Amino acid sequence: MSRIEATFAALKKQDRKALIPFVTAGFPYADITPDLMHGMAEAGADVIELGVPFSDPSADGPVIQKAGDRALAAGIGLTQVIAMVRSFRERNDTTPVVLMGYANPVERYDQKHGAGAFVRDASSAGVDGVLIVDYPPEECEDFAASLREHGMDLIFLLAPTSTDERMAQVARVATGYVYYVSLKGVTGAGTLDVGQVEAMLPRIRAHVSVPVGVGFGIRDAETARAISRAADAVVIGSKIIQLIDNEPHEKVVAVASNFIRTIRKALDA
């Protein structure tokens, strides 16, 4: 059982929902990420999604794009992200960490370090799952198998436009959880329709046996709690990025942690 599977199993026994914050690695300061991850875990995060900065993201809205650009300018790439996870694992060996990003950095990493290097090095550092936005399920069964051999899960996105056929394709290879994108568009865009999410989740669960997390557009405790009534997990990214954007180094962890605490309290109420 992977660390992600174990976490969701424990939460289910407690009748609790998972809180999954997303932050861009190396933002807003190149050295802040391990401390930020610790702060969020201590504040109640169950899984941490760590964004791998990339120059040409297709799913990220302007807030996360800007964060990625700043991280890239600070010299943060996949090698540094893996090192951040390794540093985090020196003090925390329980909170699952998912790398979220795009195919190009992963494939470039293998070109530089040898075939299979990404999976090997991510596993060695303590990564638990990988979400590659532009890896369709029908083209990455070998990648999924390699991840499973190293104890990691491959996580996929589903959207309001996903067909039953696409959900079935995802179900064949997805482990850990699936991430339902609650809006048509990019991260941080639009207004979340809770009723639409509640109507979509039974369709997804008819195909997918792993837990379902919901993200894109969740910005506050009230919305998070409403979504958690139907979902197994709540994912929050853009709002956290906005909150820490202009904070001085010494306040970043506290600001993010305090926000996570309010969401955790709402989910557990």
Backbone bond lengths (Angstrom), bond angles and torsions (degrees), N, CA, C in turn:
res aa  C-N    CA-C-N  psi(-1)  N-CA   C-N-CA  omega(-1)  CA-C   N-CA-C  phi
1 M - - - 1.469 - - 1.523 109.65 -
2 S 1.320 116.52 128.46 1.457 120.28 179.11 1.527 110.84 -72.12
3 R 1.329 114.53 166.39 1.462 118.80 178.80 1.527 110.73 -63.44
4 I 1.331 117.33 -34.28 1.463 120.38 177.69 1.523 110.63 -66.80
5 E 1.320 117.06 -47.03 1.467 120.84 178.85 1.525 110.55 -59.64
6 A 1.329 116.76 -43.53 1.464 120.73 -179.88 1.528 111.21 -62.50
7 T 1.327 116.44 -39.69 1.466 120.75 179.97 1.522 111.07 -64.11
8 F 1.323 117.63 -46.72 1.464 120.17 179.85 1.530 111.42 -67.12
9 A 1.331 116.73 -35.49 1.466 119.60 178.44 1.524 110.62 -64.62
10 A 1.336 116.51 -42.34 1.467 120.29 179.04 1.527 111.31 -65.34
11 L 1.328 116.85 -41.05 1.463 120.44 178.69 1.520 111.27 -64.11
12 K 1.326 116.39 -39.33 1.467 120.01 -179.99 1.523 110.62 -62.57
13 K 1.317 117.05 -41.10 1.468 120.65 177.88 1.523 111.39 -61.70
14 Q 1.332 115.65 -32.54 1.465 120.96 -179.21 1.531 112.29 -88.81
15 D 1.340 116.63 -1.20 1.460 122.30 -176.62 1.524 111.12 56.75
16 R 1.356 114.30 44.56 1.464 120.89 179.78 1.523 108.94 -121.32
17 K 1.331 115.48 158.55 1.449 121.78 178.88 1.525 110.64 -105.20
18 A 1.329 116.04 148.33 1.459 121.00 -177.41 1.526 110.95 -79.17
19 L 1.304 114.85 140.45 1.465 122.26 173.61 1.526 107.32 -109.83
20 I 1.333 115.90 120.97 1.457 121.40 -175.33 1.532 109.18 -123.31
21 P 1.326 118.48 96.78 1.462 120.00 174.62 1.529 110.97 -81.09
22 F 1.314 115.01 148.36 1.462 122.80 174.94 1.519 108.84 -114.37
23 V 1.319 116.56 133.70 1.462 121.36 169.77 1.522 108.51 -135.71
24 T 1.306 116.25 149.38 1.457 121.34 175.75 1.520 109.02 -80.50
25 A 1.310 117.12 126.69 1.460 121.06 179.53 1.533 110.05 -60.51
26 G 1.324 115.50 133.38 1.459 120.22 178.72 1.510 115.18 82.85
27 F 1.328 117.45 10.21 1.463 122.22 179.10 1.512 109.78 -121.84
28 P 1.323 119.53 140.67 1.464 127.87 -1.65 1.525 114.20 -84.29
29 Y 1.339 117.11 -2.27 1.460 121.46 177.53 1.526 108.38 -132.14
30 A 1.308 116.40 144.33 1.463 120.97 -172.46 1.520 112.79 -60.08
31 D 1.339 117.40 -29.44 1.466 120.34 -173.64 1.525 113.76 -103.21
32 I 1.337 117.64 5.12 1.468 120.41 -169.87 1.517 113.83 -84.60
33 T 1.317 118.36 -20.43 1.462 120.99 -163.79 1.529 115.20 -60.89
34 P 1.345 120.72 -49.36 1.476 117.44 179.25 1.528 113.10 -57.72
35 D 1.340 117.76 -42.52 1.460 120.32 178.18 1.528 111.10 -64.48
36 L 1.326 116.41 -38.81 1.462 120.38 178.28 1.521 110.88 -64.20
37 M 1.324 116.78 -41.19 1.470 120.66 177.62 1.527 110.71 -62.38
38 H 1.327 117.02 -43.37 1.471 120.03 177.91 1.523 110.83 -61.42
39 G 1.330 116.43 -43.71 1.459 119.73 -179.98 1.510 112.45 -61.11
40 M 1.318 116.90 -42.20 1.464 120.38 -179.47 1.522 111.33 -69.08
41 A 1.330 116.75 -39.16 1.468 119.53 177.85 1.524 110.51 -63.04
42 E 1.316 116.56 -43.17 1.462 120.35 -179.58 1.527 111.65 -68.14
43 A 1.336 117.18 -25.51 1.465 121.53 -179.57 1.528 112.26 -84.59
44 G 1.349 117.67 -8.12 1.454 119.15 175.53 1.509 116.24 124.63
45 A 1.336 118.23 7.07 1.465 119.91 175.69 1.528 109.14 -68.39
46 D 1.322 116.59 134.84 1.462 121.31 179.43 1.517 112.35 -93.95
47 V 1.319 116.94 -33.79 1.460 124.64 176.11 1.521 105.80 -138.33
48 I 1.321 118.17 144.36 1.460 121.43 176.97 1.523 108.87 -115.59
49 E 1.343 115.83 124.68 1.458 120.48 172.62 1.529 108.24 -96.26
50 L 1.320 114.49 125.67 1.456 121.30 -176.78 1.523 108.41 -112.46
51 G 1.321 115.86 114.78 1.451 120.19 -178.02 1.514 111.90 -76.59
52 V 1.327 116.59 130.10 1.463 122.06 176.39 1.525 107.66 -88.59
53 P 1.333 119.01 116.54 1.467 120.08 -177.47 1.528 111.98 -58.50
54 F 1.338 114.92 137.82 1.458 121.01 -179.56 1.522 108.63 -146.15
55 S 1.320 116.50 143.06 1.459 121.45 -172.56 1.526 113.85 -74.00
56 D 1.344 117.63 -23.50 1.470 120.14 -173.87 1.525 111.83 -131.35
57 P 1.328 118.18 61.62 1.470 120.05 -177.87 1.521 111.48 -72.43
58 S 1.335 116.03 144.13 1.462 120.15 -178.85 1.521 113.01 -104.58
59 A 1.322 118.73 -18.75 1.460 121.18 -176.13 1.522 113.34 -109.31
60 D 1.332 116.51 -9.46 1.460 120.04 -174.82 1.519 111.57 -89.38
61 G 1.333 115.17 135.03 1.451 120.82 174.58 1.517 111.27 -77.39
62 P 1.331 117.62 -178.21 1.466 121.01 -174.22 1.521 114.45 -60.74
63 V 1.329 117.49 -32.86 1.465 119.55 -178.63 1.525 110.93 -64.41
64 I 1.326 116.79 -50.03 1.463 119.79 -178.19 1.527 110.73 -75.86
65 Q 1.329 118.14 -30.89 1.461 119.87 173.32 1.525 111.03 -58.64
66 K 1.315 115.73 -46.06 1.465 120.15 -179.91 1.528 111.00 -62.24
67 A 1.326 116.16 -41.26 1.461 119.79 178.08 1.523 110.88 -62.48
68 G 1.332 116.77 -42.33 1.447 120.61 178.28 1.514 112.35 -63.80
69 D 1.330 116.79 -40.43 1.463 120.54 178.77 1.524 111.02 -62.03
70 R 1.321 116.55 -41.97 1.468 119.66 179.86 1.520 111.11 -66.88
71 A 1.325 116.62 -38.93 1.461 120.03 178.60 1.524 111.03 -65.69
72 L 1.334 116.39 -41.97 1.462 119.71 177.39 1.529 110.80 -62.11
73 A 1.325 116.63 -41.65 1.463 120.59 179.11 1.522 111.85 -63.14
74 A 1.334 115.63 -26.76 1.468 120.67 178.26 1.525 112.21 -86.45
75 G 1.342 116.78 3.20 1.464 120.53 176.03 1.510 115.10 89.17
76 I 1.333 117.11 20.16 1.459 120.15 -177.36 1.522 110.36 -92.29
77 G 1.329 115.80 119.54 1.458 122.70 174.56 1.513 109.09 -129.86
78 L 1.309 116.15 -169.05 1.463 120.00 -175.16 1.528 111.98 -63.45
79 T 1.310 117.66 -35.96 1.472 119.96 177.48 1.522 111.05 -59.02
80 Q 1.336 116.23 -44.25 1.464 120.56 -179.90 1.531 111.05 -69.37
81 V 1.333 117.07 -36.09 1.469 120.24 179.39 1.528 110.34 -63.45
82 I 1.319 116.97 -44.60 1.465 120.45 178.19 1.526 110.08 -61.25
83 A 1.322 116.78 -38.74 1.469 120.20 178.24 1.526 111.01 -65.42
84 M 1.331 117.58 -34.64 1.469 120.82 177.49 1.521 110.70 -63.56
85 V 1.331 116.62 -42.55 1.465 119.48 178.43 1.524 109.99 -63.83
86 R 1.311 116.57 -41.57 1.470 120.10 178.40 1.537 110.58 -59.50
87 S 1.327 116.20 -40.88 1.466 120.27 177.70 1.524 111.15 -65.07
88 F 1.328 116.73 -43.84 1.468 121.19 178.11 1.520 110.93 -57.94
89 R 1.322 117.42 -39.78 1.466 122.39 -177.32 1.535 112.96 -68.44
90 E 1.311 117.72 -14.07 1.461 119.40 177.53 1.524 111.54 -65.30
91 R 1.341 116.27 -25.85 1.465 120.09 -179.04 1.523 113.32 -120.45
92 N 1.305 118.44 -14.22 1.464 121.38 -177.07 1.521 108.83 -136.51
93 D 1.322 115.92 112.96 1.466 119.79 178.63 1.528 111.84 -114.86
94 T 1.327 116.44 19.17 1.464 120.47 -177.56 1.529 114.35 -118.43
95 T 1.322 119.21 -35.80 1.460 121.60 -175.74 1.520 110.74 -77.84
96 P 1.336 118.28 119.71 1.464 119.59 179.87 1.526 112.25 -63.93
97 V 1.322 115.38 145.16 1.461 122.53 177.49 1.527 108.80 -123.52
98 V 1.337 115.78 128.26 1.461 122.68 178.72 1.525 108.28 -115.10
99 L 1.326 116.72 128.86 1.458 120.88 172.62 1.513 108.55 -88.86
100 M 1.334 116.35 126.53 1.456 121.66 -179.63 1.518 108.72 -117.67
101 G 1.339 116.05 126.64 1.448 118.16 -179.24 1.512 112.11 -175.40
102 Y 1.326 115.83 -145.66 1.457 121.96 -170.68 1.526 110.58 -128.00
103 A 1.333 114.52 164.55 1.457 120.48 -172.99 1.521 112.85 -64.99
104 N 1.316 117.03 -37.89 1.465 119.95 -172.78 1.525 113.89 -55.03
105 P 1.332 120.27 -51.04 1.464 118.99 179.49 1.528 113.57 -61.71
106 V 1.335 117.14 -36.45 1.463 120.36 179.67 1.521 110.33 -66.35
107 E 1.321 116.27 -46.78 1.457 119.45 -178.08 1.525 111.72 -69.65
108 R 1.324 116.88 -34.82 1.467 120.02 175.41 1.523 110.71 -65.92
109 Y 1.317 116.87 -37.46 1.468 120.99 178.13 1.525 110.12 -60.12
110 D 1.322 116.60 -44.50 1.465 120.01 179.04 1.529 111.62 -67.96
111 Q 1.319 117.35 -33.83 1.462 119.72 176.03 1.525 110.98 -62.73
112 K 1.308 116.60 -39.47 1.470 121.02 -177.20 1.519 112.64 -78.77
113 H 1.342 116.73 -35.37 1.464 120.02 -170.05 1.520 114.07 -113.03
114 G 1.320 117.30 -3.73 1.461 120.54 178.66 1.515 112.22 109.46
115 A 1.322 115.86 152.55 1.459 121.33 -178.74 1.526 110.50 -56.89
116 G 1.335 115.36 132.65 1.461 120.44 179.37 1.513 114.94 80.22
117 A 1.334 117.37 3.03 1.470 120.09 -175.41 1.526 112.26 -65.59
118 F 1.341 116.53 -38.25 1.463 118.35 -178.73 1.523 110.95 -61.32
119 V 1.325 116.52 -50.16 1.463 119.78 -178.32 1.521 109.91 -61.34
120 R 1.310 116.92 -44.53 1.466 121.11 -179.91 1.526 111.46 -60.44
121 D 1.329 117.17 -48.99 1.457 120.85 -174.23 1.526 111.87 -74.13
122 A 1.332 116.55 -36.45 1.467 119.17 177.18 1.520 110.53 -64.05
123 S 1.321 116.17 -43.88 1.462 119.90 178.50 1.523 111.27 -62.40
124 S 1.324 116.09 -44.62 1.466 120.45 -179.69 1.521 111.87 -61.30
125 A 1.335 116.45 -34.38 1.467 120.48 -178.87 1.516 112.96 -76.57
126 G 1.357 117.35 -21.12 1.456 119.94 -179.78 1.508 114.82 109.77
127 V 1.337 117.21 17.77 1.468 120.97 174.25 1.526 108.93 -71.40
128 D 1.331 116.72 141.37 1.463 121.71 -177.11 1.511 114.02 -109.00
129 G 1.316 117.23 -22.27 1.447 120.13 -178.01 1.511 111.13 -156.45
130 V 1.322 115.04 159.91 1.455 121.73 -179.22 1.521 108.19 -135.25
131 L 1.331 115.99 132.67 1.459 121.93 174.02 1.525 107.06 -123.20
132 I 1.323 116.19 107.83 1.454 121.83 178.92 1.527 107.86 -104.46
133 V 1.314 116.59 109.10 1.458 121.85 -170.79 1.527 111.82 -55.74
134 D 1.335 117.17 -41.44 1.462 120.19 -173.74 1.529 113.22 -103.40
135 Y 1.332 117.99 27.73 1.464 122.39 169.43 1.525 108.57 -102.96
136 P 1.336 118.88 103.12 1.466 119.49 177.26 1.518 110.44 -71.47
137 P 1.322 117.96 148.98 1.466 120.27 -173.86 1.521 113.94 -60.95
138 E 1.335 116.69 -33.34 1.460 119.02 -176.68 1.530 113.09 -72.60
139 E 1.346 117.05 -9.11 1.461 119.80 -176.78 1.529 113.48 -114.62
140 C 1.322 118.03 7.13 1.465 117.20 -175.38 1.532 112.94 -136.79
141 E 1.329 116.52 34.38 1.461 118.78 178.00 1.526 111.57 -66.52
142 D 1.334 117.78 -37.16 1.468 120.28 177.67 1.523 110.45 -65.81
143 F 1.327 116.39 -40.32 1.468 120.97 177.96 1.523 110.01 -63.23
144 A 1.328 116.85 -43.19 1.463 120.81 178.34 1.521 111.02 -61.52
145 A 1.331 116.51 -41.87 1.466 120.11 179.82 1.519 111.00 -64.76
146 S 1.336 116.99 -40.33 1.461 120.72 178.66 1.524 111.17 -63.66
147 L 1.318 116.48 -41.70 1.467 120.31 177.08 1.526 110.90 -61.01
148 R 1.329 116.72 -46.13 1.469 120.37 -179.38 1.529 111.37 -61.05
149 E 1.326 116.17 -38.65 1.471 119.85 178.17 1.523 111.63 -61.37
150 H 1.324 115.49 -26.63 1.470 120.30 179.80 1.529 112.05 -102.49
151 G 1.335 117.38 15.45 1.457 121.22 174.50 1.514 115.28 77.25
152 M 1.334 116.79 19.14 1.463 120.58 -178.85 1.521 110.57 -113.79
153 D 1.326 115.58 155.21 1.453 122.52 -179.47 1.523 110.80 -104.24
154 L 1.338 115.54 149.10 1.455 121.79 173.91 1.524 107.79 -107.63
155 I 1.308 115.18 121.35 1.456 122.51 -172.50 1.526 108.74 -109.92
156 F 1.320 116.18 140.23 1.467 120.93 -177.43 1.521 111.10 -122.26
157 L 1.333 113.64 155.48 1.451 121.60 172.61 1.521 110.63 -90.52
158 L 1.317 116.15 141.45 1.458 122.68 165.81 1.525 107.38 -124.36
159 A 1.326 116.11 153.12 1.462 120.50 -173.35 1.521 110.87 -132.35
160 P 1.345 117.55 169.16 1.462 119.36 176.64 1.528 113.14 -57.84
161 T 1.323 116.59 -23.28 1.464 121.15 -179.49 1.526 113.09 -91.00
162 S 1.329 118.79 -1.83 1.464 121.32 -177.83 1.520 110.94 -65.13
163 T 1.325 115.77 132.77 1.457 121.18 178.46 1.529 109.98 -85.86
164 D 1.324 116.11 166.88 1.455 119.66 175.47 1.529 110.90 -60.51
165 E 1.321 116.59 -35.35 1.466 120.18 178.27 1.529 110.95 -62.94
166 R 1.337 116.37 -43.88 1.466 120.10 178.69 1.521 110.62 -64.40
167 M 1.309 118.04 -41.44 1.466 120.73 178.63 1.527 110.53 -61.18
168 A 1.324 116.85 -40.08 1.462 120.27 178.60 1.523 110.93 -66.14
169 Q 1.323 117.46 -38.01 1.468 120.78 176.83 1.519 110.83 -63.12
170 V 1.322 116.48 -44.40 1.463 121.27 178.10 1.526 110.58 -62.00
171 A 1.315 116.13 -42.29 1.466 120.82 -177.17 1.518 112.10 -60.10
172 R 1.325 117.70 -29.37 1.464 120.72 -177.49 1.521 112.70 -69.90
173 V 1.341 117.34 -26.97 1.470 119.03 -174.16 1.530 113.84 -121.74
174 A 1.320 118.23 -17.41 1.462 120.52 -175.88 1.526 111.82 -72.25
175 T 1.317 116.00 138.10 1.466 122.34 170.64 1.522 108.19 -134.68
176 G 1.320 115.99 167.02 1.464 119.78 -179.37 1.516 111.57 84.92
177 Y 1.330 115.94 -82.01 1.461 122.57 174.38 1.523 107.73 -162.61
178 V 1.316 116.70 166.06 1.456 120.90 169.15 1.519 108.05 -111.68
179 Y 1.323 114.53 153.33 1.455 121.86 -175.26 1.527 107.54 -112.55
180 Y 1.329 115.63 110.00 1.461 119.95 178.85 1.522 109.45 -88.21
181 V 1.329 114.95 118.07 1.458 122.19 177.51 1.520 107.34 -80.58
182 S 1.308 116.98 110.58 1.465 120.88 -168.04 1.520 113.97 -78.19
183 L 1.335 116.80 -8.33 1.461 120.71 -177.09 1.520 110.54 -126.41
184 K 1.323 116.02 151.66 1.460 120.50 168.27 1.525 107.09 -82.19
185 G 1.316 116.96 115.29 1.456 119.82 -178.20 1.505 111.14 136.27
186 V 1.327 115.36 -156.99 1.458 121.23 -175.01 1.522 110.17 -102.73
187 T 1.336 115.59 173.88 1.454 120.45 -179.98 1.522 110.62 -57.73
188 G 1.347 114.56 139.78 1.453 119.52 176.05 1.517 115.06 79.75
189 A 1.339 117.76 1.59 1.465 120.45 -175.40 1.522 111.00 -96.06
190 G 1.342 115.06 145.50 1.450 119.85 168.83 1.514 115.27 76.57
191 T 1.318 114.86 -178.00 1.457 122.98 -179.90 1.518 109.03 -113.68
192 L 1.301 116.45 131.54 1.458 121.96 -175.41 1.525 110.90 -72.50
193 D 1.325 115.66 132.70 1.463 122.49 176.13 1.527 107.64 -104.41
194 V 1.325 116.31 100.43 1.460 121.15 -175.52 1.522 110.40 -62.24
195 G 1.326 117.46 -39.11 1.456 120.61 179.84 1.516 112.29 -62.20
196 Q 1.323 116.32 -39.00 1.458 119.89 178.49 1.524 110.95 -65.31
197 V 1.323 116.25 -39.81 1.465 120.34 177.56 1.525 110.11 -63.00
198 E 1.318 116.75 -46.20 1.467 120.50 -179.21 1.527 111.44 -61.58
199 A 1.325 116.91 -33.02 1.462 120.18 179.58 1.526 111.58 -75.54
200 M 1.337 117.18 -30.07 1.461 120.92 -175.58 1.521 112.62 -80.70
201 L 1.310 118.47 -32.91 1.469 120.13 -172.27 1.528 113.74 -61.73
202 P 1.332 120.58 -39.21 1.469 118.15 175.61 1.526 113.07 -60.68
203 R 1.324 117.22 -34.70 1.473 120.26 175.98 1.517 110.88 -62.90
204 I 1.322 115.56 -43.55 1.466 119.43 179.68 1.525 110.23 -64.50
205 R 1.317 116.51 -44.73 1.469 120.01 -176.04 1.530 112.28 -69.27
206 A 1.316 117.49 -17.93 1.459 119.79 175.04 1.524 111.12 -66.72
207 H 1.321 116.00 -20.76 1.466 120.72 -179.45 1.528 112.74 -111.66
208 V 1.322 116.32 -35.43 1.464 121.90 -168.71 1.519 110.22 -106.87
209 S 1.322 116.83 128.56 1.466 120.36 -178.20 1.525 112.59 -94.22
210 V 1.335 117.93 -16.77 1.460 120.53 -179.54 1.528 109.62 -79.86
211 P 1.348 118.38 163.13 1.465 120.04 178.47 1.524 112.35 -59.42
212 V 1.328 114.87 156.15 1.463 121.15 -179.65 1.523 109.20 -116.99
213 G 1.321 115.44 119.91 1.459 121.42 173.01 1.513 109.80 -98.95
214 V 1.321 116.87 151.41 1.467 121.76 -179.66 1.522 108.79 -123.80
215 G 1.340 115.82 132.81 1.456 120.81 178.15 1.514 111.35 -146.01
216 F 1.321 116.10 -173.10 1.477 126.27 -174.17 1.529 108.53 74.28
217 G 1.302 117.96 105.60 1.460 121.32 173.83 1.510 115.61 99.53
218 I 1.336 118.23 -0.47 1.474 120.40 178.18 1.523 108.28 -89.85
219 R 1.319 116.59 117.43 1.461 120.51 -170.25 1.528 114.65 -124.84
220 D 1.336 117.41 -11.62 1.457 118.56 -174.37 1.525 110.27 -150.12
221 A 1.330 114.74 171.54 1.459 121.09 -175.18 1.522 111.65 -64.27
222 E 1.323 117.09 -39.07 1.472 120.49 -177.56 1.528 111.22 -62.61
223 T 1.339 116.51 -46.61 1.463 120.09 -179.72 1.521 110.63 -67.96
224 A 1.332 116.33 -40.27 1.466 119.88 179.02 1.518 110.92 -59.59
225 R 1.331 116.62 -43.31 1.459 119.85 -179.51 1.531 111.06 -66.37
226 A 1.335 116.52 -39.94 1.460 119.76 178.93 1.527 111.21 -63.02
227 I 1.321 116.77 -43.50 1.470 121.00 179.49 1.525 110.78 -65.86
228 S 1.321 116.74 -36.24 1.465 120.40 -175.99 1.524 112.66 -66.87
229 R 1.313 117.14 -17.80 1.464 118.98 177.74 1.524 111.10 -66.05
230 A 1.337 116.47 -27.23 1.463 120.26 -179.50 1.519 112.64 -108.29
231 A 1.330 117.49 -33.13 1.465 122.11 -174.08 1.516 111.11 -91.70
232 D 1.335 115.41 163.07 1.464 121.34 174.12 1.521 111.80 -87.74
233 A 1.331 116.23 -19.89 1.459 120.91 -177.85 1.514 109.73 -151.85
234 V 1.318 115.30 152.42 1.458 123.09 177.04 1.520 107.62 -118.08
235 V 1.342 116.26 127.67 1.463 122.04 -178.86 1.525 108.98 -111.21
236 I 1.331 116.59 128.71 1.471 121.19 -179.32 1.518 108.81 -129.76
237 G 1.341 116.63 126.16 1.455 119.96 -178.50 1.510 114.04 -129.65
238 S 1.332 117.02 -65.20 1.466 120.50 -172.29 1.520 112.54 -56.85
239 K 1.329 117.55 -39.57 1.463 120.13 -178.83 1.521 111.28 -62.57
240 I 1.334 117.24 -40.46 1.464 119.88 179.00 1.527 110.15 -64.98
241 I 1.336 116.49 -43.18 1.463 120.96 178.29 1.525 110.34 -58.46
242 Q 1.335 116.97 -43.72 1.468 120.54 179.09 1.521 111.66 -62.72
243 L 1.324 116.50 -41.92 1.464 120.35 -176.73 1.526 112.76 -64.30
244 I 1.330 116.92 -36.90 1.471 119.38 -174.91 1.526 113.04 -96.08
245 D 1.317 117.04 -3.37 1.463 122.09 -171.28 1.525 113.24 -51.99
246 N 1.311 117.28 -52.33 1.464 120.67 -173.51 1.521 113.80 -107.62
247 E 1.326 116.42 15.69 1.465 119.07 -179.28 1.536 111.12 -78.77
248 P 1.322 116.73 145.15 1.464 118.76 173.01 1.523 110.03 -65.54
249 H 1.313 116.31 156.81 1.466 122.27 -174.02 1.520 111.76 -49.64
250 E 1.322 116.88 -43.82 1.462 120.18 -172.50 1.524 113.53 -73.06
251 K 1.327 118.13 -10.34 1.466 120.47 -178.53 1.525 113.98 -107.37
252 V 1.320 117.59 -9.98 1.462 121.10 -173.29 1.521 111.89 -57.97
253 V 1.328 116.68 -50.17 1.464 120.28 -175.40 1.525 110.60 -63.51
254 A 1.325 117.31 -43.12 1.461 120.87 -178.54 1.527 111.43 -64.66
255 V 1.322 117.08 -41.90 1.465 120.40 -178.98 1.529 110.49 -63.89
256 A 1.318 116.38 -47.27 1.467 119.43 179.54 1.526 111.24 -65.01
257 S 1.319 116.84 -42.89 1.461 120.97 -177.84 1.518 111.57 -64.16
258 N 1.325 117.02 -41.50 1.462 119.97 179.36 1.527 111.06 -62.47
259 F 1.333 116.71 -39.34 1.466 119.79 177.45 1.524 110.75 -65.38
260 I 1.329 116.48 -45.57 1.471 120.46 179.00 1.522 110.01 -58.79
261 R 1.328 117.07 -39.17 1.461 121.01 -179.38 1.527 111.44 -62.30
262 T 1.333 117.19 -39.11 1.469 119.40 179.46 1.530 110.95 -67.40
263 I 1.320 116.81 -36.90 1.466 120.14 178.69 1.532 110.05 -69.73
264 R 1.338 116.18 -43.40 1.469 120.41 178.64 1.526 110.92 -59.37
265 K 1.306 116.72 -42.76 1.464 121.11 179.77 1.533 110.37 -62.47
266 A 1.334 116.36 -41.30 1.467 119.70 179.66 1.526 111.57 -66.30
267 L 1.325 117.02 -40.67 1.473 120.58 -179.97 1.514 111.00 -65.81
268 D 1.312 117.22 -33.45 1.468 120.93 -175.83 1.523 112.75 -89.26
269 A 1.318 116.74 -8.14 1.484 119.88 -176.05 1.541 110.21 -64.93
